[in-house]
Amino acid sequence: MKFLVLWHLEPARLTPDVVRAVLRQPEYAEKLEADGKLECRYHLIGKHGGAWIYTVDSNEELDRLLAMSPVYNFATYEVLALAEMTDPATVVGKSA
């Protein structure tokens, strides 16, 4: 299962604790990449946050990985399930 996770930090909430959490985020991402759980990660231009694509076995696994993120308690998240688009049938289903 693949998920696009958009996470965002509010600049007004940038306390020393938040800055320390942000500084630990790259190390956390590298571990996920090494484990094959994080496919790619991007910075959102003009925003404080990122767009990460996770590859996981279940919704519960994604929930656990997000909760382990250093910025989990400081960020807001939008989680979008992704589906392959190799064939229109994968998106709209087979016609009856």
BADRENPA-145078 format. One record per atom (N, C-alpha, C, CB): residue number from 1; residue in three letters; atom name; x, y, z. Coordinates in steps of 0.05 Angstrom, whole numbers, padded with zeros to 5 digits. Glycine has a CB too. Layout:
<nodes>
<NUM,ala,CA,<X,Y,Z>>;
...
</nodes>
This chain:
<nodes>
<1,met,N,<00017,-00023,00000>>;
<1,met,CA,<00000,00000,00000>>;
<1,met,C,<00018,00025,00000>>;
<1,met,CB,<-00019,00000,00024>>;
<2,lys,N,<00010,00044,-00017>>;
<2,lys,CA,<00025,00069,-00018>>;
<2,lys,C,<00008,00092,-00008>>;
<2,lys,CB,<00035,00075,-00046>>;
<3,phe,N,<00021,00110,00006>>;
<3,phe,CA,<00008,00134,00016>>;
<3,phe,C,<00025,00158,00012>>;
<3,phe,CB,<00001,00130,00046>>;
<4,leu,N,<00012,00180,00003>>;
<4,leu,CA,<00025,00206,00002>>;
<4,leu,C,<00018,00220,00028>>;
<4,leu,CB,<00016,00223,-00023>>;
<5,val,N,<00038,00228,00044>>;
<5,val,CA,<00033,00242,00069>>;
<5,val,C,<00044,00270,00066>>;
<5,val,CB,<00046,00226,00093>>;
<6,leu,N,<00027,00289,00068>>;
<6,leu,CA,<00034,00318,00068>>;
<6,leu,C,<00035,00326,00098>>;
<6,leu,CB,<00015,00335,00051>>;
<7,trp,N,<00057,00336,00107>>;
<7,trp,CA,<00058,00346,00134>>;
<7,trp,C,<00067,00375,00134>>;
<7,trp,CB,<00077,00329,00152>>;
<8,his,N,<00057,00390,00153>>;
<8,his,CA,<00061,00419,00154>>;
<8,his,C,<00065,00428,00182>>;
<8,his,CB,<00036,00433,00141>>;
<9,leu,N,<00084,00446,00186>>;
<9,leu,CA,<00089,00459,00211>>;
<9,leu,C,<00081,00488,00210>>;
<9,leu,CB,<00120,00457,00219>>;
<10,glu,N,<00069,00498,00231>>;
<10,glu,CA,<00062,00526,00233>>;
<10,glu,C,<00086,00542,00244>>;
<10,glu,CB,<00037,00530,00252>>;
<11,pro,N,<00095,00562,00229>>;
<11,pro,CA,<00118,00578,00238>>;
<11,pro,C,<00114,00590,00266>>;
<11,pro,CB,<00124,00600,00218>>;
<12,ala,N,<00089,00597,00273>>;
<12,ala,CA,<00084,00609,00299>>;
<12,ala,C,<00089,00590,00322>>;
<12,ala,CB,<00055,00619,00301>>;
<13,arg,N,<00090,00564,00316>>;
<13,arg,CA,<00094,00543,00337>>;
<13,arg,C,<00123,00534,00338>>;
<13,arg,CB,<00077,00519,00332>>;
<14,leu,N,<00142,00548,00325>>;
<14,leu,CA,<00170,00540,00324>>;
<14,leu,C,<00184,00547,00350>>;
<14,leu,CB,<00184,00553,00300>>;
<15,thr,N,<00181,00529,00369>>;
<15,thr,CA,<00195,00531,00395>>;
<15,thr,C,<00221,00516,00393>>;
<15,thr,CB,<00177,00520,00418>>;
<16,pro,N,<00238,00518,00413>>;
<16,pro,CA,<00263,00502,00412>>;
<16,pro,C,<00258,00471,00410>>;
<16,pro,CB,<00279,00507,00438>>;
<17,asp,N,<00236,00462,00423>>;
<17,asp,CA,<00229,00433,00420>>;
<17,asp,C,<00222,00426,00391>>;
<17,asp,CB,<00206,00426,00439>>;
<18,val,N,<00208,00443,00378>>;
<18,val,CA,<00200,00437,00350>>;
<18,val,C,<00225,00438,00332>>;
<18,val,CB,<00180,00458,00340>>;
<19,val,N,<00243,00457,00337>>;
<19,val,CA,<00268,00458,00321>>;
<19,val,C,<00284,00433,00325>>;
<19,val,CB,<00284,00483,00329>>;
<20,arg,N,<00286,00423,00349>>;
<20,arg,CA,<00301,00398,00355>>;
<20,arg,C,<00288,00375,00340>>;
<20,arg,CB,<00303,00393,00385>>;
<21,ala,N,<00261,00374,00340>>;
<21,ala,CA,<00247,00352,00327>>;
<21,ala,C,<00252,00353,00297>>;
<21,ala,CB,<00217,00354,00332>>;
<22,val,N,<00251,00377,00285>>;
<22,val,CA,<00257,00380,00256>>;
<22,val,C,<00285,00371,00250>>;
<22,val,CB,<00252,00410,00248>>;
<23,leu,N,<00304,00377,00267>>;
<23,leu,CA,<00332,00369,00261>>;
<23,leu,C,<00336,00339,00263>>;
<23,leu,CB,<00350,00383,00281>>;
<24,arg,N,<00318,00325,00277>>;
<24,arg,CA,<00319,00295,00279>>;
<24,arg,C,<00305,00282,00255>>;
<24,arg,CB,<00308,00285,00305>>;
<25,gln,N,<00288,00297,00241>>;
<25,gln,CA,<00272,00286,00220>>;
<25,gln,C,<00288,00272,00197>>;
<25,gln,CB,<00255,00308,00208>>;
<26,pro,N,<00310,00284,00188>>;
<26,pro,CA,<00325,00271,00166>>;
<26,pro,C,<00336,00244,00174>>;
<26,pro,CB,<00348,00289,00157>>;
<27,glu,N,<00345,00241,00199>>;
<27,glu,CA,<00356,00215,00208>>;
<27,glu,C,<00333,00194,00209>>;
<27,glu,CB,<00368,00218,00237>>;
<28,tyr,N,<00310,00203,00218>>;
<28,tyr,CA,<00286,00185,00218>>;
<28,tyr,C,<00279,00176,00189>>;
<28,tyr,CB,<00262,00199,00231>>;
<29,ala,N,<00280,00195,00171>>;
<29,ala,CA,<00274,00189,00143>>;
<29,ala,C,<00294,00169,00131>>;
<29,ala,CB,<00273,00215,00126>>;
<30,glu,N,<00319,00173,00137>>;
<30,glu,CA,<00340,00155,00126>>;
<30,glu,C,<00335,00126,00136>>;
<30,glu,CB,<00368,00164,00135>>;
<31,lys,N,<00327,00123,00161>>;
<31,lys,CA,<00321,00096,00171>>;
<31,lys,C,<00298,00084,00156>>;
<31,lys,CB,<00316,00097,00202>>;
<32,leu,N,<00277,00099,00152>>;
<32,leu,CA,<00253,00089,00137>>;
<32,leu,C,<00261,00082,00109>>;
<32,leu,CB,<00231,00110,00137>>;
<33,glu,N,<00278,00098,00096>>;
<33,glu,CA,<00286,00092,00069>>;
<33,glu,C,<00302,00066,00068>>;
<33,glu,CB,<00303,00115,00057>>;
<34,ala,N,<00320,00062,00087>>;
<34,ala,CA,<00336,00038,00089>>;
<34,ala,C,<00319,00013,00094>>;
<34,ala,CB,<00357,00040,00111>>;
<35,asp,N,<00297,00017,00108>>;
<35,asp,CA,<00278,-00005,00114>>;
<35,asp,C,<00259,-00010,00091>>;
<35,asp,CB,<00263,00000,00140>>;
<36,gly,N,<00259,00007,00070>>;
<36,gly,CA,<00241,00004,00048>>;
<36,gly,C,<00213,00014,00053>>;
<36,gly,CB,<00240,-00025,00040>>;
<37,lys,N,<00209,00030,00074>>;
<37,lys,CA,<00183,00040,00081>>;
<37,lys,C,<00177,00068,00070>>;
<37,lys,CB,<00180,00040,00111>>;
<38,leu,N,<00198,00082,00064>>;
<38,leu,CA,<00195,00109,00053>>;
<38,leu,C,<00207,00109,00025>>;
<38,leu,CB,<00209,00130,00071>>;
<39,glu,N,<00190,00113,00005>>;
<39,glu,CA,<00198,00112,-00023>>;
<39,glu,C,<00213,00137,-00031>>;
<39,glu,CB,<00174,00107,-00041>>;
<40,cys,N,<00202,00160,-00024>>;
<40,cys,CA,<00215,00186,-00030>>;
<40,cys,C,<00204,00207,-00012>>;
<40,cys,CB,<00211,00193,-00060>>;
<41,arg,N,<00218,00229,-00011>>;
<41,arg,CA,<00210,00252,00006>>;
<41,arg,C,<00217,00278,-00007>>;
<41,arg,CB,<00222,00250,00035>>;
<42,tyr,N,<00200,00297,-00004>>;
<42,tyr,CA,<00204,00323,-00017>>;
<42,tyr,C,<00198,00345,00002>>;
<42,tyr,CB,<00186,00326,-00042>>;
<43,his,N,<00212,00368,-00002>>;
<43,his,CA,<00205,00392,00013>>;
<43,his,C,<00184,00407,-00004>>;
<43,his,CB,<00231,00410,00017>>;
<44,leu,N,<00165,00419,00009>>;
<44,leu,CA,<00145,00434,-00005>>;
<44,leu,C,<00155,00463,-00007>>;
<44,leu,CB,<00117,00432,00009>>;
<45,ile,N,<00160,00472,-00030>>;
<45,ile,CA,<00171,00499,-00035>>;
<45,ile,C,<00152,00520,-00023>>;
<45,ile,CB,<00176,00504,-00065>>;
<46,gly,N,<00163,00538,-00007>>;
<46,gly,CA,<00148,00559,00005>>;
<46,gly,C,<00132,00551,00029>>;
<46,gly,CB,<00129,00570,-00015>>;
<47,lys,N,<00135,00526,00039>>;
<47,lys,CA,<00121,00516,00062>>;
<47,lys,C,<00141,00505,00083>>;
<47,lys,CB,<00101,00494,00054>>;
<48,his,N,<00131,00501,00106>>;
<48,his,CA,<00147,00488,00127>>;
<48,his,C,<00136,00460,00131>>;
<48,his,CB,<00145,00505,00154>>;
<49,gly,N,<00148,00441,00117>>;
<49,gly,CA,<00138,00414,00119>>;
<49,gly,C,<00148,00398,00095>>;
<49,gly,CB,<00108,00413,00120>>;
<50,gly,N,<00134,00376,00089>>;
<50,gly,CA,<00143,00359,00068>>;
<50,gly,C,<00121,00342,00056>>;
<50,gly,CB,<00166,00342,00077>>;
<51,ala,N,<00128,00328,00035>>;
<51,ala,CA,<00111,00308,00021>>;
<51,ala,C,<00127,00282,00020>>;
<51,ala,CB,<00102,00318,-00007>>;
<52,trp,N,<00118,00262,00034>>;
<52,trp,CA,<00132,00237,00035>>;
<52,trp,C,<00114,00215,00024>>;
<52,trp,CB,<00141,00230,00064>>;
<53,ile,N,<00125,00196,00009>>;
<53,ile,CA,<00110,00173,-00001>>;
<53,ile,C,<00120,00148,00014>>;
<53,ile,CB,<00114,00170,-00032>>;
<54,tyr,N,<00101,00137,00029>>;
<54,tyr,CA,<00107,00113,00044>>;
<54,tyr,C,<00097,00088,00029>>;
<54,tyr,CB,<00093,00114,00072>>;
<55,thr,N,<00111,00066,00032>>;
<55,thr,CA,<00102,00040,00022>>;
<55,thr,C,<00101,00022,00047>>;
<55,thr,CB,<00122,00028,00000>>;
<56,val,N,<00077,00014,00055>>;
<56,val,CA,<00072,-00001,00079>>;
<56,val,C,<00054,-00025,00074>>;
<56,val,CB,<00061,00017,00101>>;
<57,asp,N,<00052,-00042,00094>>;
<57,asp,CA,<00036,-00066,00092>>;
<57,asp,C,<00007,-00061,00101>>;
<57,asp,CB,<00048,-00089,00107>>;
<58,ser,N,<00002,-00040,00117>>;
<58,ser,CA,<-00025,-00036,00127>>;
<58,ser,C,<-00028,-00007,00136>>;
<58,ser,CB,<-00030,-00055,00151>>;
<59,asn,N,<-00053,00000,00141>>;
<59,asn,CA,<-00059,00027,00152>>;
<59,asn,C,<-00047,00030,00179>>;
<59,asn,CB,<-00090,00031,00153>>;
<60,glu,N,<-00048,00008,00195>>;
<60,glu,CA,<-00037,00008,00222>>;
<60,glu,C,<-00007,00013,00222>>;
<60,glu,CB,<-00043,-00018,00236>>;
<61,glu,N,<00007,00001,00202>>;
<61,glu,CA,<00036,00006,00201>>;
<61,glu,C,<00042,00035,00194>>;
<61,glu,CB,<00049,-00012,00179>>;
<62,leu,N,<00027,00047,00176>>;
<62,leu,CA,<00031,00075,00170>>;
<62,leu,C,<00025,00092,00195>>;
<62,leu,CB,<00012,00084,00147>>;
<63,asp,N,<00004,00087,00209>>;
<63,asp,CA,<-00003,00101,00233>>;
<63,asp,C,<00020,00100,00253>>;
<63,asp,CB,<-00029,00091,00245>>;
<64,arg,N,<00032,00076,00256>>;
<64,arg,CA,<00054,00073,00275>>;
<64,arg,C,<00078,00088,00266>>;
<64,arg,CB,<00061,00043,00277>>;
<65,leu,N,<00085,00087,00240>>;
<65,leu,CA,<00108,00102,00230>>;
<65,leu,C,<00105,00132,00233>>;
<65,leu,CB,<00113,00095,00201>>;
<66,leu,N,<00081,00142,00228>>;
<66,leu,CA,<00076,00171,00232>>;
<66,leu,C,<00079,00178,00261>>;
<66,leu,CB,<00048,00178,00221>>;
<67,ala,N,<00068,00162,00279>>;
<67,ala,CA,<00069,00168,00307>>;
<67,ala,C,<00098,00167,00318>>;
<67,ala,CB,<00053,00148,00323>>;
<68,met,N,<00116,00153,00304>>;
<68,met,CA,<00144,00152,00313>>;
<68,met,C,<00160,00175,00302>>;
<68,met,CB,<00156,00126,00304>>;
<69,ser,N,<00149,00191,00284>>;
<69,ser,CA,<00163,00213,00272>>;
<69,ser,C,<00170,00234,00293>>;
<69,ser,CB,<00146,00226,00249>>;
<70,pro,N,<00194,00245,00293>>;
<70,pro,CA,<00201,00266,00312>>;
<70,pro,C,<00182,00290,00312>>;
<70,pro,CB,<00229,00275,00307>>;
<71,val,N,<00170,00296,00289>>;
<71,val,CA,<00152,00320,00288>>;
<71,val,C,<00123,00313,00292>>;
<71,val,CB,<00156,00334,00262>>;
<72,tyr,N,<00117,00289,00299>>;
<72,tyr,CA,<00089,00280,00300>>;
<72,tyr,C,<00071,00298,00317>>;
<72,tyr,CB,<00088,00252,00311>>;
<73,asn,N,<00081,00305,00341>>;
<73,asn,CA,<00064,00321,00359>>;
<73,asn,C,<00063,00351,00352>>;
<73,asn,CB,<00075,00319,00387>>;
<74,phe,N,<00079,00359,00332>>;
<74,phe,CA,<00080,00387,00324>>;
<74,phe,C,<00069,00393,00297>>;
<74,phe,CB,<00109,00396,00325>>;
<75,ala,N,<00064,00373,00280>>;
<75,ala,CA,<00056,00377,00253>>;
<75,ala,C,<00026,00370,00249>>;
<75,ala,CB,<00073,00359,00234>>;
<76,thr,N,<00015,00380,00227>>;
<76,thr,CA,<-00011,00371,00218>>;
<76,thr,C,<-00006,00354,00193>>;
<76,thr,CB,<-00030,00396,00212>>;
<77,tyr,N,<-00023,00334,00190>>;
<77,tyr,CA,<-00019,00315,00169>>;
<77,tyr,C,<-00044,00313,00151>>;
<77,tyr,CB,<-00013,00288,00180>>;
<78,glu,N,<-00038,00308,00125>>;
<78,glu,CA,<-00059,00300,00106>>;
<78,glu,C,<-00049,00274,00094>>;
<78,glu,CB,<-00064,00322,00084>>;
<79,val,N,<-00064,00252,00096>>;
<79,val,CA,<-00056,00226,00087>>;
<79,val,C,<-00074,00218,00064>>;
<79,val,CB,<-00058,00205,00110>>;
<80,leu,N,<-00061,00212,00041>>;
<80,leu,CA,<-00076,00205,00016>>;
<80,leu,C,<-00067,00178,00007>>;
<80,leu,CB,<-00072,00227,-00006>>;
<81,ala,N,<-00086,00159,00004>>;
<81,ala,CA,<-00080,00133,-00007>>;
<81,ala,C,<-00075,00136,-00036>>;
<81,ala,CB,<-00103,00113,-00001>>;
<82,leu,N,<-00055,00121,-00046>>;
<82,leu,CA,<-00048,00122,-00075>>;
<82,leu,C,<-00055,00096,-00088>>;
<82,leu,CB,<-00018,00129,-00078>>;
<83,ala,N,<-00063,00097,-00114>>;
<83,ala,CA,<-00069,00074,-00130>>;
<83,ala,C,<-00054,00076,-00156>>;
<83,ala,CB,<-00100,00071,-00135>>;
<84,glu,N,<-00044,00053,-00166>>;
<84,glu,CA,<-00030,00053,-00191>>;
<84,glu,C,<-00049,00061,-00214>>;
<84,glu,CB,<-00017,00024,-00196>>;
<85,met,N,<-00038,00074,-00234>>;
<85,met,CA,<-00054,00082,-00257>>;
<85,met,C,<-00043,00070,-00283>>;
<85,met,CB,<-00056,00113,-00259>>;
<86,thr,N,<-00034,00045,-00281>>;
<86,thr,CA,<-00023,00033,-00305>>;
<86,thr,C,<-00044,00026,-00326>>;
<86,thr,CB,<-00008,00008,-00297>>;
<87,asp,N,<-00069,00024,-00317>>;
<87,asp,CA,<-00091,00016,-00334>>;
<87,asp,C,<-00116,00030,-00323>>;
<87,asp,CB,<-00094,-00016,-00336>>;
<88,pro,N,<-00133,00041,-00340>>;
<88,pro,CA,<-00157,00055,-00330>>;
<88,pro,C,<-00173,00037,-00311>>;
<88,pro,CB,<-00174,00064,-00353>>;
<89,ala,N,<-00173,00011,-00316>>;
<89,ala,CA,<-00189,-00007,-00299>>;
<89,ala,C,<-00180,-00007,-00270>>;
<89,ala,CB,<-00187,-00036,-00310>>;
<90,thr,N,<-00155,00000,-00265>>;
<90,thr,CA,<-00145,00001,-00238>>;
<90,thr,C,<-00157,00024,-00223>>;
<90,thr,CB,<-00114,00003,-00237>>;
<91,val,N,<-00167,00044,-00237>>;
<91,val,CA,<-00179,00067,-00223>>;
<91,val,C,<-00209,00066,-00224>>;
<91,val,CB,<-00169,00093,-00236>>;
<92,val,N,<-00221,00060,-00247>>;
<92,val,CA,<-00250,00061,-00250>>;
<92,val,C,<-00263,00034,-00247>>;
<92,val,CB,<-00258,00074,-00276>>;
<93,gly,N,<-00248,00013,-00247>>;
<93,gly,CA,<-00259,-00014,-00246>>;
<93,gly,C,<-00266,-00024,-00274>>;
<93,gly,CB,<-00283,-00015,-00228>>;
<94,lys,N,<-00271,-00050,-00275>>;
<94,lys,CA,<-00278,-00062,-00301>>;
<94,lys,C,<-00307,-00056,-00308>>;
<94,lys,CB,<-00273,-00093,-00301>>;
<95,ser,N,<-00313,-00052,-00333>>;
<95,ser,CA,<-00341,-00047,-00341>>;
<95,ser,C,<-00357,-00072,-00340>>;
<95,ser,CB,<-00342,-00034,-00370>>;
<96,ala,N,<-00382,-00069,-00334>>;
<96,ala,CA,<-00400,-00092,-00331>>;
<96,ala,C,<-00409,-00103,-00357>>;
<96,ala,CB,<-00425,-00084,-00314>>;
</nodes>
